[in-house]
Amino acid sequence: MTQPPNQQPPQGGFGAPQDSSPQGPPQNAPYGGAQPPTQPPMPPQAPAQPPTPPGRPPAPQPGYGYPQAPGQAPGPYGQQSGPYQQPGPYGQAPGPYQQPGPYGQQPGPYNSQPGYGYPGHPGPPTAPLGSGPGGSGGAKNFSWGRPGVIVAAAVAALLVIGGGVWFAGSGDDDGQDKQPVAGKSEGADPTTSSDGGGEVDQGDGSGSGREANDDLNAGRKDGESKIAWLQTNDVDLPRNGADVYGPWLVGDTVVKAMYKSVVGYAASDGKKKWTVPTAAPVCAAPHSATDDGKIVIAFKDDNSEDAKCTQLQMIDLNTGKAGWKKAVTKHGNWDFVSELTLAISGDTVAVGRSSNSDGYRVSDGKELFGKQDGDCQPESFAGGAKLIAGMDCGLDDKRVSELDATTGKAKWSYQLKKGWDLQKVYSVNPLVISVENSDEDTWSILGLNANGTLRSQLEGGKDKFQPNCGGGFIVFGQNLEGCVGVAADANNFYIATAPASSTSRTNEVVAFSLATGKSTWRSKAPEGRTMTPLGMEGGKVLVYMDASYDKGGTVATIAPTGGAPKVIQQHPASTSQIESSFYSAKYLYAGGRFYLASGRVSASNDKEELQVKTMMVFAD
């Protein structure tokens, strides 16, 4: 196997490049440290926090905004299909592992507080903070050229399906498996589905979105988009609620999974097109589907409280037809198949967990690879144009590798310095990652070349950044995908800052050169608005500005050379309070439509549960 040439780390870089050989021990690179980040201020109208499962923090929500791969046709946003994945919490990362500073304590994986990073949704005031670089909130020292502060809030994931669908969303936890408090209704019509369809208000007051005589578009002003449809929940859920996976957009169908079903809806009017039920709660799903619209989700092996996430189900999202189904292969007594993560690259779905992994062909379910020979084992994955893995090669030997998606063999490996771990893959192509030293409470962001050598380490200066990361509570292993508030193209990386102060909601988007790691420009949001990158649209940075009490959300673009954001869709002010009320909101922009979905459905009682808004769609 060819090894990349050795080279000295660039000035202020993250560290020396590593040997590309999966088995060879590359030299360690120094990483730096940064000051502890601050918690983002709470946005207006924070919804009530859903009940927290006994003995554990609230479930996290998927992340948001993965950029597209170079040359990939821009498409709907929110779903990460392309190579670029969005970064997680940013700190500053310049020179070699700089001295660690207080990086912000990384609380548990469950972070339900979207905070400012999640436009349109404030987030529960009492939700626990997430963890460091790859976490869902909280702050840790970031290694930049100079000390910097990072701010991470809610978990979010951006998904792109088949050519540029950008999806921003909240993470997912381990899935609740409590029994529902009420029986599940059956035989619902297309607009009132009992499996996640919900009642659909098509903007004329005919559905249950608001009062029966309330036309959602009645207050719309010139220049504002219309409300295509608003959906409410009608599923009897366990007492702690349920996480929402997706949405994924395939053709004219928008799909999401929740509790015990995967449901496809007509993108134009929200009517249910098909439903695939599962025998037990859905517990994992990839951020993207295959190019031809197929996906593999995981559900639990039974409905008990100690059920494990072990069952795989393939679904064709174009037709709603269920394909193959099988249990994850267990490799010996030390294979803890309890919680897992999924990532799709080409026709392969990679199943990750601690010190073990499997690869299956999406089209027919054939097992392509399992436990690898030698000490290095992939345990977490990021998909898209390439299959990137976090490798466990033994005590204090952690690596980042690109794998052959059909064999699971490493094409190259980049060894991290002792004490450092891979936390998130912000973008697959170009490859941008975050790494963390939990002992020193520091983390850093690196750009890698296509052969696995170091490209640059970002220099964040004194800025406070606010990407949102997460992607599920995984006891053994973790999700590498699932960050929002960042975007990337072939040459640059873009990230949102935290609001300027605790009393201001105004922030900026900062661009960094991946060649040098230095910032090249910054674009300020309009006064009082928080701007979040979702991905790339036609070579420009696609951003969403969250709704406030009296102003609807805004979809805009920023030129790759910088400048003020240019509005491409303004949402009605008359429905701003609904738009800003979605819990752990997920966002997807495609074909002139902006999809806003709840990342978790939960309420204090059955009546309120059936009034929860689950999806809202704006159209040009």
C-alpha positions in Angstrom: 0.0 0.0 0.0 1.4 3.4 -1.0 2.3 5.7 1.8 1.9 9.5 1.5 5.1 11.5 1.6 6.2 12.7 4.9 6.2 16.5 5.4 6.6 19.0 8.1 3.4 20.5 9.5 2.4 23.9 8.2 3.0 27.0 10.2 0.5 26.9 13.1 -0.9 23.7 11.7 -2.6 21.0 13.6 0.3 18.7 13.4 2.4 16.6 11.1 0.7 14.5 8.6 0.6 10.8 9.3 1.8 7.7 7.5 -0.9 6.6 5.1 -0.4 2.9 5.9 -3.2 1.5 8.0 -0.7 -0.7 9.8 2.2 1.6 10.1 2.5 3.8 13.1 2.5 7.4 11.8 4.1 10.1 13.8 2.0 12.0 16.2 0.9 15.6 15.5 0.7 18.2 18.2 -2.8 19.6 18.7 -3.6 22.8 20.6 -5.9 24.0 23.2 -8.5 26.7 23.5 -10.5 28.6 26.1 -13.8 27.3 27.3 -16.7 28.3 25.2 -19.8 30.0 26.4 -23.3 28.7 26.4 -25.4 30.4 23.7 -28.2 32.6 24.8 -31.6 31.2 24.7 -33.7 32.2 21.7 -37.2 33.6 22.2 -40.2 31.5 23.0 -38.4 28.4 24.2 -40.9 25.6 24.2 -41.5 23.5 27.3 -39.0 20.7 27.7 -40.4 17.3 27.1 -40.3 14.9 30.0 -36.9 13.5 30.6 -36.5 9.7 30.9 -35.8 8.6 34.4 -32.1 8.6 35.2 -30.9 10.2 32.0 -30.8 13.5 30.2 -33.1 14.4 27.3 -32.5 12.7 24.0 -30.3 14.6 21.5 -31.4 15.6 18.1 -29.7 15.1 14.7 -27.5 17.8 13.4 -27.7 19.9 10.5 -26.2 21.1 7.3 -23.8 19.0 5.4 -22.2 20.6 2.5 -22.2 19.1 -0.9 -19.3 17.5 -2.7 -17.5 19.5 -5.4 -19.2 19.0 -8.7 -22.3 17.7 -7.1 -25.5 19.2 -8.3 -27.0 21.4 -5.7 -30.3 20.2 -4.6 -32.6 20.3 -1.6 -30.9 21.1 1.6 -30.9 19.5 4.9 -30.1 16.0 3.9 -26.6 15.1 3.7 -26.0 13.1 0.7 -22.9 14.6 -0.5 -19.5 14.1 0.7 -19.4 17.3 2.7 -20.5 16.8 6.1 -21.0 19.6 8.5 -18.8 20.3 11.2 -19.5 20.0 14.8 -18.6 22.4 17.5 -15.8 24.5 16.5 -13.1 25.8 18.6 -10.2 27.4 17.1 -7.6 25.2 15.7 -4.4 26.4 14.5 -1.1 25.2 15.4 0.0 22.0 16.7 -2.1 20.7 19.5 -1.8 23.8 21.5 -1.9 23.9 25.2 -5.2 22.8 26.3 -7.4 25.3 27.9 -10.7 24.7 29.5 -12.6 23.5 26.6 -16.0 23.4 27.9 -17.1 20.4 29.7 -18.6 17.9 27.5 -21.7 16.7 29.2 -23.5 13.6 28.1 -24.6 12.7 24.7 -28.2 13.6 25.3 -28.5 17.3 24.4 -31.9 18.5 23.7 -31.1 22.1 23.8 -30.9 23.4 20.4 -29.9 26.8 21.4 -29.0 29.4 18.8 -27.4 27.0 16.5 -30.8 25.7 15.7 -32.7 28.3 13.8 -36.3 28.3 14.5 -36.2 26.5 17.8 -35.1 27.8 21.1 -34.8 24.6 23.0 -35.6 23.7 26.6 -34.0 25.9 29.1 -33.1 23.0 31.4 -31.7 20.6 28.8 -28.3 19.3 29.7 -25.3 20.6 27.7 -23.8 18.4 25.1 -20.2 17.4 24.8 -17.1 18.9 23.3 -16.2 18.8 19.6 -18.3 16.0 18.6 -20.9 16.6 21.2 -24.2 18.3 21.3 -23.3 21.3 23.3 -21.1 22.2 26.1 -17.7 23.8 25.5 -14.1 22.6 25.4 -10.8 24.2 24.7 -10.3 24.4 21.0 -6.8 24.2 19.6 -6.3 27.0 17.2 -3.3 29.1 16.3 -4.4 31.3 19.1 -6.7 30.4 22.0 -10.3 30.5 21.1 -13.6 29.7 22.4 -16.2 27.4 21.0 -19.8 27.2 21.7 -21.8 24.1 20.9 -25.5 23.8 21.5 -28.1 21.4 20.3 -27.3 18.4 18.3 -28.1 18.6 14.6 -27.5 16.6 11.5 -27.5 17.6 7.9 -28.4 15.1 5.3 -28.2 15.2 1.6 -29.9 12.7 -0.7 -29.0 12.1 -4.3 -27.3 15.3 -5.4 -27.6 18.0 -2.8 -30.4 17.8 -0.4 -29.4 19.8 2.7 -31.1 18.8 5.9 -30.6 20.3 9.2 -31.9 18.5 12.2 -31.6 17.5 15.7 -29.9 14.3 16.8 -31.3 11.1 17.9 -31.0 9.2 21.1 -31.2 5.6 21.9 -34.9 5.5 21.1 -37.5 5.1 23.8 -39.1 1.8 24.1 -41.7 2.4 26.7 -45.1 1.1 26.0 -47.7 3.6 24.7 -50.2 4.9 27.3 -53.1 4.5 24.8 -53.9 2.1 22.0 -52.9 2.9 18.5 -55.7 4.0 16.2 -56.0 2.2 12.9 -57.6 2.8 9.5 -56.8 6.4 9.1 -57.4 8.2 5.9 -54.5 9.8 3.9 -54.6 13.1 5.8 -55.0 11.7 9.3 -52.5 8.9 9.5 -52.1 6.8 12.6 -48.5 6.0 11.8 -47.0 9.4 11.6 -49.2 11.0 9.0 -50.8 13.5 11.4 -53.5 15.9 10.3 -52.5 18.1 7.5 -53.6 21.8 7.2 -52.9 22.8 3.6 -52.9 26.5 4.6 -56.6 27.0 4.2 -57.7 26.1 7.7 -59.1 22.7 6.6 -56.7 20.7 8.7 -55.9 20.6 12.3 -52.8 22.8 12.1 -54.6 25.5 14.1 -58.2 26.5 14.6 -60.6 25.2 11.9 -61.4 28.7 10.7 -57.8 29.9 10.7 -56.2 30.3 7.3 -52.4 30.1 7.7 -51.9 32.2 4.6 -54.4 34.8 5.5 -51.8 37.2 7.0 -49.2 36.6 4.3 -47.8 39.9 2.9 -46.3 40.6 -0.5 -42.9 39.0 -0.9 -43.5 36.4 1.7 -43.7 32.7 0.9 -46.8 30.7 1.4 -47.5 27.9 3.8 -47.9 24.7 1.7 -48.9 22.6 4.7 -48.7 22.1 8.4 -48.9 18.7 10.0 -49.7 17.6 13.6 -49.0 14.4 15.4 -51.6 11.7 15.8 -49.5 8.8 17.1 -49.9 7.4 20.6 -46.3 7.4 21.8 -44.5 6.0 24.9 -44.8 8.3 27.9 -41.3 9.8 27.1 -42.1 10.5 23.5 -40.0 9.5 20.5 -37.2 10.8 18.3 -37.8 11.6 14.6 -35.3 10.4 12.0 -35.0 12.1 8.7 -36.6 13.8 6.8 -35.2 12.4 3.6 -36.3 13.8 0.2 -36.5 11.5 -2.8 -38.2 12.8 -5.8 -41.6 14.2 -4.8 -41.7 12.2 -1.5 -40.5 13.5 1.9 -39.9 10.7 4.4 -39.4 10.5 8.1 -39.2 7.7 10.7 -40.6 7.8 14.2 -41.4 5.2 16.8 -42.6 2.1 15.0 -43.0 3.3 11.4 -41.3 4.9 8.4 -43.7 7.2 6.4 -43.6 8.9 3.0 -45.6 12.0 2.3 -46.3 14.0 -0.9 -43.9 16.9 -0.8 -46.6 19.2 -2.4 -49.5 18.8 0.1 -48.3 16.5 2.9 -50.7 13.7 2.2 -49.4 10.2 3.3 -48.3 8.1 0.3 -47.0 5.0 2.1 -46.1 3.5 5.5 -43.6 0.8 6.4 -44.3 -0.5 10.0 -41.5 -1.9 12.2 -42.1 -4.5 15.0 -40.3 -2.4 17.6 -39.1 1.2 17.9 -36.7 2.6 15.3 -33.3 3.2 17.0 -30.9 4.3 14.2 -30.8 5.7 10.7 -28.1 7.0 8.3 -28.0 10.6 7.3 -28.3 9.9 3.6 -29.8 7.3 1.3 -28.2 5.7 -1.8 -28.3 7.6 -5.0 -31.3 5.5 -6.1 -33.3 6.3 -3.0 -32.8 3.2 -0.8 -32.0 3.3 2.9 -31.4 0.9 5.8 -32.7 1.7 9.2 -32.3 -0.1 12.5 -35.0 -1.0 15.0 -34.9 -2.8 18.4 -35.1 -6.5 18.8 -38.3 -6.3 21.0 -40.4 -3.8 22.8 -38.9 -4.3 26.3 -37.1 -1.7 28.2 -33.8 -3.5 27.8 -34.2 -4.2 24.1 -31.1 -3.8 21.9 -30.7 -2.0 18.6 -29.9 -5.0 16.4 -32.4 -5.3 13.6 -31.8 -3.9 10.1 -34.5 -3.1 7.5 -33.9 -1.9 4.0 -36.6 0.3 2.5 -37.0 1.8 -1.0 -38.0 5.4 -0.3 -39.3 5.9 -3.8 -42.1 3.3 -3.4 -42.3 2.6 0.3 -41.5 -1.1 -0.3 -39.7 -3.0 2.4 -36.8 -5.1 1.2 -34.4 -7.4 3.1 -34.4 -7.6 6.9 -31.7 -9.2 9.2 -30.1 -9.0 12.6 -26.6 -7.5 12.9 -23.9 -10.1 13.0 -22.3 -10.5 16.4 -18.5 -11.1 16.4 -17.7 -12.9 19.7 -18.4 -12.2 23.3 -16.8 -8.8 23.3 -19.1 -7.5 20.5 -21.6 -5.3 22.4 -24.3 -5.1 19.9 -26.5 -2.8 21.9 -26.4 0.6 20.3 -25.1 1.2 16.8 -24.7 3.8 14.1 -25.3 3.6 10.4 -23.7 5.4 7.4 -24.2 4.8 3.7 -21.6 5.1 1.0 -22.4 3.9 -2.5 -24.3 0.6 -2.2 -22.8 -0.1 1.3 -24.4 0.5 4.7 -21.7 0.5 7.4 -22.8 -0.6 10.9 -20.5 0.8 13.6 -20.1 0.1 17.3 -17.3 -0.2 19.8 -14.3 -2.2 18.4 -16.5 -3.9 15.7 -18.2 -3.1 12.5 -20.0 -4.7 9.6 -20.8 -3.7 6.0 -23.8 -4.9 4.1 -24.8 -4.3 0.5 -27.9 -2.1 0.5 -29.4 -3.6 -2.6 -29.6 -7.2 -1.4 -28.4 -7.3 2.2 -25.3 -9.4 1.5 -22.6 -9.0 4.2 -19.6 -7.4 2.6 -17.2 -7.2 5.6 -17.0 -7.8 9.3 -14.2 -7.8 11.9 -10.9 -7.0 10.2 -7.6 -8.8 10.4 -5.1 -7.2 12.8 -5.5 -4.8 15.7 -7.1 -1.9 13.8 -10.9 -2.1 13.8 -13.3 0.6 12.5 -15.9 1.5 15.0 -17.7 4.6 13.7 -18.4 5.9 10.2 -19.3 8.8 8.0 -20.7 8.2 4.6 -21.3 10.0 1.3 -18.9 10.0 -1.6 -16.3 8.3 0.6 -16.5 5.9 3.5 -14.5 7.5 6.4 -14.0 5.6 9.6 -12.8 6.1 13.1 -10.3 3.3 13.8 -9.4 1.8 17.2 -6.0 0.2 16.9 -5.3 -0.5 20.6 -4.4 1.5 23.6 -3.8 5.2 22.8 -3.7 4.4 19.0 -6.6 6.1 17.3 -6.7 6.7 13.5 -8.9 8.2 10.8 -9.1 6.1 7.6 -10.8 6.0 4.3 -12.1 2.5 3.7 -12.9 0.6 0.6 -16.7 0.4 0.9 -16.9 -3.2 -0.6 -14.1 -4.8 1.5 -13.8 -2.6 4.6 -10.0 -2.4 4.0 -8.3 0.9 4.8 -6.9 2.8 1.8 -4.9 5.1 4.1 -4.8 6.0 7.8 -4.0 9.2 9.6 -2.8 8.5 13.2 -3.9 10.9 15.9 -1.5 12.0 18.6 -1.6 10.0 21.9 -4.6 11.0 24.0 -6.6 12.4 21.0 -9.8 10.9 19.5 -11.8 11.5 16.3 -15.0 13.2 17.3 -16.8 14.3 14.1 -16.4 14.3 10.4 -17.7 17.7 9.3 -17.1 17.1 5.6 -16.2 13.9 3.6 -15.1 15.7 0.5 -13.1 17.8 1.2 -12.3 15.9 4.4 -12.6 18.1 7.5 -12.6 16.5 11.0 -12.7 17.5 14.6 -10.6 15.8 17.2 -10.6 15.9 21.0 -8.3 15.3 24.0 -10.8 14.5 26.7 -8.1 14.4 29.4 -7.0 17.9 28.7 -10.5 19.2 27.7 -9.3 20.4 24.3 -10.2 19.8 20.7 -9.2 21.0 17.2 -10.3 21.0 13.6 -8.2 19.6 10.7 -8.5 19.5 7.0 -7.0 16.4 5.4 -5.9 15.8 1.8 -7.4 13.1 -0.4 -4.4 10.8 0.5 -4.8 11.3 4.3 -2.0 13.8 4.8 -2.6 17.0 6.7 -3.9 19.9 4.7 -4.4 22.6 7.3 -5.5 23.3 10.9 -8.0 26.1 11.2 -7.0 29.3 13.0 -10.0 30.7 14.8 -8.5 33.6 16.8 -10.7 34.8 19.6 -14.0 34.2 17.9 -16.7 32.1 19.6 -18.1 29.6 17.2 -21.5 27.8 17.4 -21.8 24.7 15.4 -24.3 22.2 16.7 -23.3 18.5 16.8 -24.8 15.3 18.0 -26.4 12.4 16.4 -27.5 10.1 19.0 -26.7 8.6 22.3 -24.3 5.7 21.7 -22.8 3.9 24.6 -20.2 2.0 22.6 -19.0 4.0 19.6 -20.5 7.2 18.3 -21.9 9.0 15.3 -19.4 10.8 13.2 -22.0 12.5 11.1 -24.5 15.0 12.5 -23.3 18.6 12.8 -24.9 21.8 11.6 -23.9 25.4 11.5 -21.1 24.6 9.0 -20.6 24.1 5.3 -17.7 23.4 2.9 -16.7 23.6 -0.7 -13.6 22.4 -2.4 -11.5 25.3 -1.0 -13.2 26.8 2.0 -14.9 25.9 5.2 -17.7 28.0 6.7 -19.0 28.2 10.2 -21.3 30.3 12.3 -20.2 32.3 15.3 -22.1 32.6 18.6 -24.2 35.8 19.0 -22.1 38.8 20.0 -23.4 39.0 23.5 -26.0 37.5 25.9 -28.4 40.3 24.9 -27.9 40.2 21.2 -29.0 37.5 18.8 -26.9 38.8 15.9 -24.0 36.5 14.7 -21.8 36.0 11.7 -20.6 33.4 9.3 -16.8 33.1 9.0 -15.0 31.6 6.0 -11.7 29.7 6.3 -9.3 28.7 3.6 -8.6 25.0 3.7 -5.3 25.6 2.1 -4.0 27.9 4.9 -6.4 27.4 7.8 -6.8 31.2 8.0 -10.1 33.1 7.9 -10.8 35.0 4.6 -14.0 36.8 5.2 -17.0 37.2 7.6 -20.7 38.0 6.8 -22.9 39.5 9.5 -26.5 38.6 9.9 -29.1 41.4 10.0 -29.5 43.0 13.4 -31.3 40.7 15.9 -31.0 37.6 13.7 -29.0 34.4 14.1 -27.7 32.9 10.9 -26.8 29.2 10.4 -25.1 27.6 7.4 -27.0 24.6 6.0 -24.8 23.7 3.0 -23.8 24.8 -0.5 -26.4 26.0 -3.1 -25.1 26.7 -6.6 -21.6 27.5 -5.3 -23.0 29.8 -2.6 -23.3 29.2 1.2 -27.0 28.4 2.0 -28.0 29.8 5.4 -31.2 30.0 7.5 -32.0 32.9 9.7 -34.3 31.8 12.6 -37.8 33.2 13.2 -38.4 35.6 16.0 -41.6 36.7 17.8 -42.7 39.0 14.9 -40.5 38.0 12.0 -40.6 34.8 10.0 -37.5 32.7 9.2 -35.4 33.5 6.2 -33.5 31.4 3.7 -30.6 33.2 2.1 -27.3 32.7 0.3 -23.8 34.2 0.8 -21.4 34.5 -2.1 -18.2 32.4 -1.9 -16.3 35.7 -1.8 -18.4 37.0 1.2 -20.8 39.9 1.4 -24.2 40.3 2.9 -26.7 37.4 2.8 -29.1 37.6 -0.2 -32.7 36.5 0.7 -34.2 33.8 -1.5 -37.2 32.9 0.6 -38.9 35.0 3.3 -41.4 33.2 5.6 -44.6 35.0 6.8 -44.4 37.1 9.9 -47.9 36.0 10.7 -46.9 32.4 11.4 -43.5 33.2 13.0 -44.6 31.9 16.4 -45.5 28.5 15.0 -42.2 28.4 13.0 -40.1 29.1 16.1 -41.9 26.6 18.3 -40.7 23.3 16.7 -38.8 21.2 19.2 -35.2 20.3 18.3 -36.1 21.5 14.8 -34.7 20.0 11.6 -34.5 21.9 8.3 -34.4 20.9 4.7 -34.5 23.2 1.6 -35.1 21.8 -1.9 -36.9 22.8 -5.0 -38.1 26.1 -3.6 -39.6 24.4 -0.5 -38.4 24.7 3.0 -39.3 21.8 5.3 -39.3 22.4 9.0 -39.7 19.2 11.2 -39.7 18.4 14.9 -36.7 16.4 16.0 -38.6 14.8 18.8 -42.3 14.5 19.6 -43.3 14.5 23.3 -45.8 16.2 25.6 -47.0 16.1 29.2 -50.2 14.3 28.4 -52.1 12.4 25.6 -54.1 15.4 24.6 -51.2 17.7 24.2 -49.2 15.0 22.4 -51.8 14.9 19.6 -51.5 18.7 19.2 -47.7 18.8 18.6 -46.7 20.3 15.3 -44.5 17.8 13.5 -43.8 19.4 10.1 -44.3 22.7 8.4 -43.6 23.4 4.7 -43.0 26.8 3.1 -43.1 27.2 -0.7 -42.2 30.0 -3.1 
